[in-house]
């Protein structure tokens, strides 16, 4: 349990939530893409009135609904978000960037649905003992390149203890 991905994520949840919302005013809604068990959706719901979780895996949606009642969870791929443009103040992408074959398209979809900011969380691309295989991880340079193609003006990178957070400005 001490080395499990969920335990490591729990250690950094407050810092991730703070970095996602830092510097923004009047934030009311957030879309959690790749919600998994709903861990981050639950943390965001403590600070925001509207949080929606989205995942491509139906089993994870069932798990999230059971663990975090009261939040709306939907099933859809990150490359085709089923929401209108600017539907959420912030779009948060939790550990899903390495799961797409078309990163610029996924970031473009997130940008389309966000009014203020897109935030992406990834496993450090140099860290071997946790998360996906190194071959599936993205370096900050890869995220910067895809973000530029998707039309973002600025990408801030924050290296946390067990994760890397990318904050993309619209």
C-alpha positions, 0 to 999 in steps of 0.5 A, spaced: 500 500 500 505 504 501 508 504 494 501 503 490 499 509 485 493 511 489 497 512 496 502 516 492 496 520 489 493 521 495 500 524 498 499 530 492 492 531 491 492 538 495 498 540 492 495 538 485 488 541 486 491 548 489 496 548 482 490 547 478 486 553 481 491 557 483 491 564 480 484 563 477 478 567 480 470 565 479 472 558 478 465 554 478 466 548 474 471 543 472 471 537 468 476 531 470 478 527 464 480 520 466 477 520 472 479 513 474 476 512 481 474 519 482 480 521 487 481 527 484 474 529 482 472 528 489 478 533 492 475 538 487 468 537 489 470 540 496 472 547 492 467 547 486 460 547 486 460 543 479 465 537 478 464 532 472 468 526 471 469 522 465 473 516 463 473 511 457 473 505 462 466 503 464 469 499 470 472 505 472 466 509 472 462 504 476 467 504 481 467 512 481 460 512 482 460 507 488 466 511 491 464 518 490 456 519 490 454 525 488 458 527 482 456 526 475 461 521 471 460 520 464 463 515 459 467 518 453 474 518 450 478 524 451 479 525 444 472 527 443 469 530 449 461 530 449 460 537 451 459 544 448 465 549 447 467 552 454 462 548 458 467 548 464 472 553 467 477 548 468 479 541 464 483 537 468 486 531 465 489 526 470 494 521 468 491 520 461 496 524 456 500 518 455 494 514 453 492 517 447 495 516 440 493 523 438 496 528 443 495 535 440 487 532 438 486 531 445 489 537 448 485 541 442 478 538 445 480 539 452 482 547 450 475 547 446 471 545 453 475 550 457 474 557 459 480 558 463 485 553 463 487 546 462 491 542 467 494 535 465 498 531 470 503 525 468 507 520 471 515 523 471 518 520 464 524 519 468 521 515 474 521 507 473 518 504 479 511 507 478 506 508 473 506 506 466 512 504 462 517 509 460 516 508 453 509 510 454 510 517 458 511 524 455 517 528 456 515 536 458 518 537 451 513 533 448 507 536 452 510 543 450 510 541 442 503 538 442 500 544 446 503 549 441 499 545 436 493 545 440 493 553 440 495 554 447 500 560 449 503 558 455 505 551 458 507 551 465 511 545 468 511 543 475 515 537 478 512 534 484 514 529 488 511 523 484 508 527 478 509 532 473 503 537 472 502 541 466 498 548 466 496 550 460 494 557 458 488 559 453 
